Amino acid sequence: MMDVSSKVAHTSTFVVELKGIRKSFNLGESNEIEILHGVDLTLMEGEFCAVVGPSGSGKSTLLNTVGLLDRPTSGSLKICGQETSALSDHGLTHLRGHKIGFVFQNHYLLSAFSALENVMMPMFADVGFVNTAMQERASFLLDSVELTPWLHAPVTHLSGGQQQRVAVARALAMKPSLILADEPTGNLDTKSADSVFKLLQSVCKEQGTTVLFVTHNPLLSARCEKVIEVVDGKINEFSTLTNKLTSN
């Protein structure tokens, strides 16, 4: 059966479309708190966008909503042109698995497996078996992040920066349209953080992958073409170029 979401992705320039998104959490005993207050946001193919804001402002809730990990309370959310509100949990899982890659502050690699095996995991989870094409895809991705010499090395033998590059390669395994990176450089030294940041930038530029990059580092957010500031569950959106011009 044809993947409808894949077909839509080729006919739409928008990878993410949020309109009037609200997200509330029930704290029990009829107490409900709204975290996102009518958020509107669009991300086009190949955009590299930073998400900034103070702790508790709603950044993680926004990322989890865009990543289809949390359902919005109300509003419209489209990924690659597909409206997600009516999708079943299975439908959301399928769309997330094929269209979205995740990179977190903690790499969450499987310590019992090699770099190659970790990158193959999303492909294996999708079909339930391993084939040559998966191995070739994983090898190609690890080569693209300059880790070919460590292809078969246990991930526990790699440095923090190398482990995070494996995590980026794993996020690309299913050829996603969108990568959500939640503080991926937060646990790294300056040199390693710069390496991972440049890697995500090159993925965005060379493959046309949209990247939504959460960071508390103002030096990194200033290097993104677009910045979304989340404050009290609402967003302010501006380009770094505009920001630099107005600050001079």
ZIGI-V676740 format. One record per residue. RES is the residue in three letters. OMEGA is omega in degrees with one decimal (none if undefined). NEAR is the number of other ideal C-beta (glycine too) atoms within 10 Angstrom. Layout:
[[RES,OMEGA,NEAR] [RES,OMEGA,NEAR]]
//
This chain:
[[MET,-178.8,3] [MET,176.1,6] [ASP,-175.8,12] [VAL,-177.5,11] [SER,178.1,19] [SER,-179.6,15] [LYS,-179.3,12] [VAL,-175.9,15] [ALA,-178.0,20] [HIS,-175.7,9] [THR,-178.5,8] [SER,176.2,15] [THR,-180.0,9] [PHE,175.2,16] [VAL,179.1,26] [VAL,175.3,22] [GLU,176.0,20] [LEU,177.7,22] [LYS,176.7,13] [GLY,-176.9,14] [ILE,173.1,23] [ARG,177.9,16] [LYS,179.2,22] [SER,176.1,15] [PHE,177.6,13] [ASN,-178.0,10] [LEU,180.0,9] [GLY,178.7,7] [GLU,176.5,5] [SER,176.5,6] [ASN,-178.8,8] [GLU,179.1,10] [ILE,179.8,10] [GLU,-177.5,13] [ILE,178.0,22] [LEU,-172.3,25] [HIS,174.6,15] [GLY,-176.1,15] [VAL,171.4,25] [ASP,-178.5,14] [LEU,172.4,18] [THR,174.7,14] [LEU,-178.6,21] [MET,179.0,15] [GLU,175.3,17] [GLY,177.4,17] [GLU,175.8,20] [PHE,-168.2,21] [CYS,176.0,22] [ALA,172.9,23] [VAL,-178.2,28] [VAL,178.2,22] [GLY,-179.1,20] [PRO,176.5,12] [SER,179.8,7] [GLY,-177.1,12] [SER,-179.5,19] [GLY,-178.6,23] [LYS,-178.4,23] [SER,177.7,18] [THR,177.4,22] [LEU,-178.1,27] [LEU,179.2,22] [ASN,178.3,16] [THR,177.2,24] [VAL,-179.3,24] [GLY,177.5,18] [LEU,175.0,23] [LEU,174.4,15] [ASP,174.1,17] [ARG,174.7,15] [PRO,176.6,21] [THR,176.3,16] [SER,-179.2,13] [GLY,-177.9,17] [SER,177.1,14] [LEU,177.6,22] [LYS,173.0,18] [ILE,-177.9,27] [CYS,176.8,25] [GLY,-177.4,17] [GLN,175.5,20] [GLU,-172.6,12] [THR,-171.3,18] [SER,-176.4,11] [ALA,-178.1,7] [LEU,173.5,19] [SER,176.6,8] [ASP,177.8,9] [HIS,179.0,8] [GLY,177.0,14] [LEU,179.2,16] [THR,179.7,12] [HIS,-179.4,16] [LEU,178.7,20] [ARG,-177.4,21] [GLY,-176.5,15] [HIS,-173.4,20] [LYS,-173.2,21] [ILE,173.0,24] [GLY,-176.9,27] [PHE,170.6,20] [VAL,-175.2,26] [PHE,177.1,18] [GLN,171.1,15] [ASN,-170.3,13] [HIS,179.4,20] [TYR,173.4,12] [LEU,178.7,22] [LEU,-170.3,12] [SER,-178.1,9] [ALA,-173.6,10] [PHE,179.2,15] [SER,175.8,21] [ALA,-179.5,30] [LEU,-178.3,22] [GLU,177.8,19] [ASN,-179.7,25] [VAL,179.7,30] [MET,-171.8,22] [MET,-179.9,16] [PRO,179.2,20] [MET,177.5,19] [PHE,-179.7,15] [ALA,-177.6,11] [ASP,-174.6,14] [VAL,175.1,9] [GLY,176.4,6] [PHE,-179.1,8] [VAL,174.7,13] [ASN,-176.5,12] [THR,-178.9,7] [ALA,178.2,9] [MET,179.8,20] [GLN,179.3,16] [GLU,178.6,10] [ARG,-179.7,19] [ALA,178.3,28] [SER,179.0,18] [PHE,-177.8,13] [LEU,178.8,22] [LEU,174.6,23] [ASP,-178.8,13] [SER,176.5,18] [VAL,173.2,22] [GLU,179.6,12] [LEU,-179.6,21] [THR,179.5,13] [PRO,-177.4,10] [TRP,-176.1,20] [LEU,-174.5,16] [HIS,179.3,9] [ALA,172.4,15] [PRO,-175.5,16] [VAL,177.9,21] [THR,179.2,10] [HIS,-177.5,11] [LEU,175.9,19] [SER,179.7,12] [GLY,178.7,14] [GLY,177.6,18] [GLN,178.4,20] [GLN,179.9,24] [GLN,175.2,29] [ARG,173.1,26] [VAL,179.8,25] [ALA,176.6,25] [VAL,177.8,22] [ALA,178.5,27] [ARG,179.4,26] [ALA,-178.8,25] [LEU,-171.4,23] [ALA,-176.3,21] [MET,-179.1,18] [LYS,-176.0,12] [PRO,174.3,22] [SER,-173.9,25] [LEU,171.1,24] [ILE,174.8,23] [LEU,-176.7,27] [ALA,-176.1,26] [ASP,-178.5,20] [GLU,-175.2,19] [PRO,-179.9,28] [THR,-173.1,24] [GLY,-178.0,15] [ASN,-173.4,16] [LEU,172.5,19] [ASP,-173.1,12] [THR,-178.0,10] [LYS,-179.9,8] [SER,178.8,18] [ALA,179.3,21] [ASP,179.6,16] [SER,179.8,18] [VAL,178.8,22] [PHE,179.3,22] [LYS,177.7,11] [LEU,178.3,20] [LEU,176.8,22] [GLN,-179.1,16] [SER,175.9,13] [VAL,179.8,21] [CYS,-174.9,21] [LYS,-171.9,12] [GLU,-176.6,10] [GLN,-179.8,14] [GLY,179.6,13] [THR,176.3,23] [THR,-178.2,22] [VAL,173.5,22] [LEU,-164.8,26] [PHE,178.1,29] [VAL,-179.8,24] [THR,171.0,23] [HIS,-176.4,14] [ASN,-177.2,17] [PRO,178.9,11] [LEU,178.3,11] [LEU,-179.1,19] [SER,179.4,21] [ALA,180.0,13] [ARG,177.7,17] [CYS,-176.6,24] [GLU,179.0,14] [LYS,178.0,19] [VAL,174.5,21] [ILE,178.2,23] [GLU,179.0,17] [VAL,-179.8,24] [VAL,178.0,13] [ASP,174.3,12] [GLY,175.8,20] [LYS,-176.3,15] [ILE,169.3,22] [ASN,-174.6,11] [GLU,177.7,12] [PHE,176.4,12] [SER,178.9,13] [THR,177.9,15] [LEU,178.1,10] [THR,-179.6,11] [ASN,-178.9,12] [LYS,-178.5,10] [LEU,-177.0,9] [THR,-179.2,8] [SER,-179.2,6] [ASN,none,4]]
//
